[in-house]
Amino acid sequence: MSDMMHNGAPETPPGARDLSLSMRQVNLMAIPVALIPVLLIVLLYAGVHGWGAFRATVGIFRQPGLSFAILAGGIILHELLHGAAWAYYGQKSLAAITFGVHWATLTPYAHCREALTVEAYRIGALVPAIALGLIPSLLAVFGGMPWLLFPAILFSAAAGGDLLIIWLLRKECGTAMVLDHPDRAGCIVYDPPSTQDGLV
């Protein structure tokens, strides 16, 4: 979950736009958002290989220990990918990226303590969905790697919150700036100083 949180409120410029939701709101609203890619993956796999193959493939992961290991490892990797992408595309030091868990809702998070452009933020928010959801899905369906199907479904669903935050940013210009929200999932968006001053 890519909610952006840290201790202490950021300094927000005049005209800043608060595009954030409570953690509980995001967790609830992400459910229908997550169902869309999950259903697409399931229907695509079943359409190509049949429902029998789908049941057999998913059945491999009915072992609780294996499922837990995949879930735990994937959660860690999900947040690391957020952080690495924000650092790379936002041209930030890795020291600016921190990780943690929102214990009230048991939601892991990654955030950048420095301002990012909306474009860099969007890319960083999408990287786990692509790397852990889309690519494994395609490999499972078309690449002869059915063992990737269950992780692909799991981590496509886990990206629901990220997709929701990106949706909240859909009307924002890519050159606008993003700050972590101190207490909620999402961000605070503001225009660069040159834009605010009416300069080109």
N, C-alpha and C positions, 0 to 999 in steps of 0.2 A: 504494500500500500504506500503510495507516494505522498502521503500527507506531509506538510512542511511545518515542523514544530520546533520550538526552542524556548529556552527560558529568557524572559525579557522581551517586551514588545519592540519591534523594529521601528525606526524612525520613518514615518510615512510622509511623503511630500504632499502638498496641497493637491486636491483633485484625485487622490488615490481611490481606487475601486476595490472594495472588499469582495472577492470571489471565493468565499469559503463556506463550509458547512460543518456542523458538529460531526464528531466521529460516528455517533450513532446514526445520524442522518445519512452519511455516506455509506455506512455498512448496509443499511436498509435499501437505499436507492440503487446501490451497486448490484443488487440481486437481479432485477430485470435486465440491467445492462449486460451483466455477465452471461445471462441465459442466451443472448443472441449468438455470440461466437461459439458457445458450447453446442447449441442446436445445429449450427452450420457444420461444425466438425463431425458430429455424430451422424447427421444425415448424409454428408459427403462420403464418410467412410463406409457407411452401410450401403449407400448407393453404388459404390465402386466394388466393394468386397462382399456385400450381403450382411443381413442381420446375424446370421450364425457366426460369421467371422468376427463381427463386432462383439458379441457376447463372449466368445472364446478369448478374444484379446483382452477385454476388460477383466475377465475372470482370472487372468494371471495375477492381477494385483489385489486379490481378495485376502492376501496374507497381511495381517495388521502391522507386523514389523516392517515389511517392505514398504507398505503404503506410508507409514509414519516417516521412514527414512527419506523417501522421495519428497514428502511434504516439507520436512524440516530443511533438507538440503535446498529445495527449490525456493523456500521463503528467504533463506540467507542469500542465495544467488540473485533472487529478484531485487532485493534491496541494494546489493553490491552493484548490480547493473545500473540501477537508478543513479547511484552516486558516481560511478565511473563515467557514465554518459554526461551527467551534469558538469562534472569537472572538465571533461574533454571538450564538449561542444560549447560550454560556457567559458572556457579558457580560465578555469579556476584551479587553485592548488587542491590536492586531495585533502589537505588539512582543513579545508573549508567545508568538507562533507562530514556529517555526523549521522549516527544510526542509533535507534533505540526502539522501545516498545511502549505504546500507550496502554498502560496496564488496566485501566478501567474497562477497555473494550478488547484487550489482548490483541491489539493491532500493531504490527511492526511498521516502522517508518524509516525513511531516509530523507535528509534535507540538506540544502546548501545554505550556509550561514551568510552568504553574500548574494547580492542581487544578480539575477540572470535575465536575459532577454526572454520574451515569451517564446520565441522560436527555439532557443536552446532548452527551455523548460519542457516544451511539447515533445521534443526529440527524446530528452531524458526520460520523460514519463512513458513514452511508447516503446523504448528499447526492450524492457522485459516482456511485454506483450508479443513483440516480434520474435525475440530470441527464444523465449520459453513456450510460446503459444503457437504463433503462426508457422515458424520454420519446422518445429517438431510435427505439427499437424500435416504439413505437406509431405514430410518425409514418411510419416506413418501411412498416409493414403497412397502416395505415388512412388515413394522411395524404397518400398519393401522393408520397412522398419516398423512393424505393427506394435512392438514393445514401447514405442514412443507415444502411442495413442493416449493412454491414461494420463501420463504427465502433461501432454498437450492440452487435454481437456481440463485438468486440474488448474494449470497455470494460465490458461485462457480465462477461466472463471476468476482467478485471483487478480487478474488485470482489470476487472470491472470497475473498481474504484478509480484507477488511473484514467480509464476511458471517460468516466463521469467528470473528473476534474478537467480533462481536455475539452469536454463538451462545454463546460462553463466558460472556457477561454475561447470559444469558437469565434466570437466577434472581435477579439482583440488583435491589434496589429502585431506582427512578429517582432517589430523593433521596440515595442513597449517593454517595460521592465517589470520583473516579478520579485517580490519579497516573500519570504516565509511568513505564514501567519503564526503568531505565538501560541495559540491555544486550539486551533481548529484545523480541519483538513482543508487544504486549498491554499490560496495565496492572495496577496495584495498586489494589484497591478497599478502602475502609474506611467505616465508618459515621460520620456527623457527630458531633461531641462531645456534643450534646444526647441523641442516641440511645444513645451509649456510656454516658452517665451515668444512663440510665434516665429521662430527662426527656421530656415530650411536646412 
